[in-house]
Amino acid sequence: MKSRELFSGRIAAILTMIGVAVGLGNVWRFPYMMGQNGGSAFLFVYLFFVLMFAVPAVTAEWSLGRHTRRGPLGAMERAFGPTGKWIGLGLVATVLIANSYYVVIIGNVAFSAGFGIVAGFSSDSLPRYDVGLNNGVLQAALAVLVIAAALGVVVRGVAKGIEAVSKLFVPLFGVIMIVLIVLTLRLPGAVPALAEFLRPDFTVLTPTSVFAALGQAFFSLSLGGTFYVVYGSYLRADENIPRAAVATSAGDVGAAMLASLFIVPSVLVLGLDMQSGPSLIFDTLPRTFAEIPAGRFIGAAFLVGLWMMAFLSTVAAFQVIVAALTDGFSFSLPKAALFVGVAEALLMLPSALNPAIIGSLDLIFGSGMQMLGSALAIVGLFWGCGKAVAAAEIFGGDTRGYRRVYLVWLRWAVPSVLAVMLAVYVVSSLR
């Protein structure tokens, strides 16, 4: 069996994992989800779900990947037998479909960043910006370029491709966001507006918003029995999985908070709509940049930072799909990359030409399927591979004290809650 490429070190592994987790889920999706689902009340529920459910799920998915040294197909087959390969195929297909609209959005971000740098956002330039953003052919072409660039990174391998790009983009994104937050909070009225927005009103929460918070916790961290299983297969045997899971989750939550600390005050100060949904970044924010001081610099810097992190997430998605083909069907790496590129280019066309369908696709493949996939990974680890394997991977076989409670929680409570939440959501959606 061919040896598995591993991350070069602990810092490189964590930065790469943060690059996987941080993306459009944090910067594009999180602010509008918060705006549509109860504001800061949604934020507190989301943080609770990250701590109690998402972090344990990360440890389980990494453990399954490291134990099997395979992607979703091989890992699920090892856990569930021959049926597991079909489960893995279903999860990989979910990633393929979700990534088909994701690359379109990344192309939108690239266009917006380029427009902000070249023309800037102003009352005179915004009509031209809207025309370009709504040009389906142009956005499809940009999505193809995103696909080609991301697969180029994947073909270079873990260390020279994915790891190298992550070590550059992740710290740079953090620096950009901190600078932008400082500039934004200096806007007149920004701090009081932010303080008012962050005052939670839990009475506005509904079952749908609670489900959305749980889905956001899993979407934001890129859980789903795919990304972390693949990347877990590259973890070194001595990597402390719980510690790395906490570090990755903290980086992910931190990125969402940084984005919100920039976006929320910017939007509220100008009296714009935090509930504008998926169009928040591409419709509301450019108008914000047109009105605030240094808006050309702020807008361009924000969009470049967003593009970098979104790009890392789509690299991770392609790595999942390519790994499935190389592990499960003996494709060579170049052949797998070419196959995935052509398939994704065809799948993204409907989203590029009719962006209105993205919201519906995201609800299905961005929340529900990811919770289902993560629950299957947990079940596969504990019942397929066995409790002893789970304990060995997560805690080195030590099950004393709090470790036993953690393993029981992860084995029983996390998948049960995910199953119940999915069932409640499906039933409520059918009414």
Secondary structure by P-SEA (a helix, b strand, c coil): ccbbbbbccaaaaaaaaaaaaccccccccaaaaaaaccaaaaaaaaaaaaaccaaaaaaaaaaaaaaacccaaaaaaaaccaaaaaaaaaaaaaaaaaaaaaaaaaaaaaaaaaaaacccccccaaaaaaaaaaaaaaaaaaaaaaaaaaaaaaaacccccaaaaaaccaaaaaaaaaaaaaaaaaccaaaaaaaaaaccccccccaaaaaaaaaaaaaaacccccaaaaaaaacccccaaaaaaaaaaaaaaaaaaaaaaccaaaaaaaccccccccccccccaaaaaacccaaaaaaaaaaaaaaaaaaaaaaaaaaaaaaaaaacccccaaaaaaaaaaaaaaaaccccccccaaaaaaaaaacaaaaaaaaaaaaaaaccccaaaaaaaaccccccaaaaaaaaaaaccaaaaaaaaaaaaaaaaac
